[in-house]
């Protein structure tokens, strides 16, 4: 059976001499593993589409639980990401996290839209990398069922808590003075306008995901909170995140 779809390559693994095993994210079938035969040969019509972070029109041949890439035409290759080592490292992190969260056989249109918008932001919008990273992490958790409760303090109910912080395991907001009643923690402090920015990401329109004011203090606070919230909720680390942080530190 032939299936026509669109997909973004989340991972590529060389297989034999000229083949690759791809993990792709599609809007209708979710995450799937696809064999791209001969894509490494010179002049292969599949070569451009069988690369990490390339979004393409695809024709897949499905046999039992196996998919083979028969035809592909790239729609977006995100050259601005691939030409910058930090952006490529961050885009690779987005792909690894998405692979961990997306499911097979289930429509993942919202997840696909999110990662495409994040890659476009890296490629074209010239936003601070920390801003794109934090917004992606937080919105991904919302779509995956880990949306934090940020409307008010979970203990006293005040909508604008003093010294706000996020309980990372519980995913709830609380005042600095209410931490004792909000669970064991750990907690991430939300300095400056961090809470307003996180509310924009969680409750605002998806098309304006990256459109919030950002300064150095807020981005540092939001970046730490969103990253720690993601790794806490998913209960794992990411190799690509470690590499990106090493690049940022100049190691």
N, C-alpha and C positions, 0 to 999 in steps of 0.2 A: 504494500500500500504506500502510495506517495502522499506526503504531507507538505503543503506550502505554508510557510510561516516566516516570521522575522525573528532574529535572535542575536544576542550579544555574547561574545566569547568571554567566559569568565576564567577559563583555564585551558592551557594547551600543553600536551605531553607528547614528545616525539615517540613514535612507535615504528619499529623496524627501520628500514632505510628511507622510505619516502612518505610514510603515513604519520598522522597525528590522531590522538584521542582528544576530543574537545569536550569541555563542559560548557553548555550554552544555556542562556536564560531566554525563554520565549514567553509571549503574553498569554498564550492559551494552554500550553503544555507544561509550563513551569520550567524547572531545571531538568536537563536531560544530557546524557552522554552520547556523543556522536563520533563515529569513525570517519575521518576525512582521508580517503585513499588517494595516494599519489600527490598530495598537496605540496609536498616538498620538492617535487621535480620541477626543473626549469620549464617555465611556460605553462604551468598548471593553471587552469581557470579557477581553481579553488584557493590558490595561494594567498590572495589578498584577504579573503574572508576567514581563513583558518588561522587567524592571529589574535592574540590577546587584545581585548577591548575594541574589537571591530564589530560594528552592527551591520547586519546584512539581511537582504531577502534570501531565503533558503528553501530548497526543495530537499526534503529528507525521504529516504526510503525506510519504511518501518517493517521489520520482520520479527515477530514475537516481541521480545523486549529489547531489540537492538535497532539502532538507527545508523544509517549511512548518509553522509552528505553527498547528494548527487549533483546539485547545481547551487551556485551562490553568486550573488552580486552585492558588493559592499555598498552600503548607504552612507556610513559615517566611519571614518578611521581615526578621528580625533588627533590630527597631526600635531596640534599645539601641546597636547599632553605627552605624546611620544618623543617630542623633541626637547623636553625638559625633564631631567632625571628626577627631580623632586615631585613634579606632577605625575610622572609615570609611576613612581613608587607609591604615591597616594592613590592613584587610580587602581593599581594592583591590590592595594589594601581594600578598597571598595569592593573589588571583585571577589577577594577571598572571604570577606564578611558576607557578601551576598550569597556566595555558594554555601556558606554555613547555614544561612537562614532560609533560603528558598527550598521548596519541596518539589518532588517529582510528581508529574501527573496532575498538578493543580494549577489553575490559571493564576499567573503572577503579574498581571498587567501593571498594578500599582508599584510593585517592586522594580519592574523593568523601567517604568517611567522615572522612578526616583534615581536610579543609577545613571540613566541616560542624561537626566537633567544635571546631576552632579558632574558628570564628565564634560558636559557642555559648559558648565560654569568654570571648570578648570581650563577648558579649551578656549573659551571666548569672552567670559565676563570679567576677567581680571580681578576677581575677588581675592581677598587674602586666603591662602590655603587653609589656615586655621578655621576660618569662618565656614568654608565649604565642608571641611571635615566634620566639624561639630554638628552642623545642620544635618548632614547626611546620617551621621550616627544616631542622632536623636529621632529623626523621622523614620529611619529604618526600624528602630525599636517599636515605634508606634504602630507601624504597619505589620510588624511581626507579633503583636499582641502584648507588648511590654510598655504600653503608654504610661508615663508617670502622671500622677495627680498633682497638678501645679496651680489649681484655681484658688486654693487657700491652705492655711496651715492645717495639717491633719489632726492636730491636738486641740488648738483653741478656736480654729475656724476663721481667724482674721485673714482677709483677702490679701493684705499687703504686709506680710510678716517682717519684723525687724530681724536683721542679721539672718536672712533666709538661708536654708541649707536643704540639700536633698539626701534623704535616706536611700543609699544606693541599693541595698537588698530589697527594701520594701517599695521603692519608687514613689515616695510621698514627700511632699514639701512640709517644712516645719520652721517655726521661729527658732532662733538660737537658744532662747530660754526654754523652749518646749522639747528639746532633744531627748531629755530623759523619758518622756512619755511617748516617743515616736518610734520605739524599737531600739535594737542594739546597735544599729549602724553597721559599717562606718558611714560617715556623712561627708558630703562635698559642699563646702561653702559656696554661695552664689553671690559673688562680689559685684558691686556697681549695677549695671543694667542687665546682668546675666539673666535674671528671672524673666524680665520683659522679653528678652531675645528668645529664651526657651519657650515661653508661652506663644510667641509668634510662630515658631517652628511647629509646635504641637497643635495649636488651635487655628492657625492662620491658613489662608488659601495656598494650596500646593504650588501654584504658578509663581508665588512670591516667596518661595521657601528661603531664598538667600538674600532677600531684600529687608535687612534690618540694620540699624546703626551699629557700628562695631569700633571699639577702641582697644588699645593694647591690654588694659586691665580686664575689660570684659571678655575679650577673646581668650586670654589666658585662663580665666576662671571658667568660662563656658567649655573651653576645650578640655580642661581637666575633668570637669563634671560629666560631660557627655561620653568621653572615652572610658572613664571608670564605671559609669553606669552601664555601658555596653558590655564591657568585659565581665562585670559582676553578674549581669542578667544572663549572659550567654555562658558564663562559667568557663571561660577559656581565653587563651591569648592568641595572637596572630603573628605569624612569622613576618608577613609583609609590614605589619605595624612596627615591629622591632627594627626592621631595616629602614623604614621611613624616619623613625626617631633617631637612628644613628646618622642618617644623612643630615637631618636638621641640626644635630649636635656637632657635625663636622668630623665625625670619627672615621 
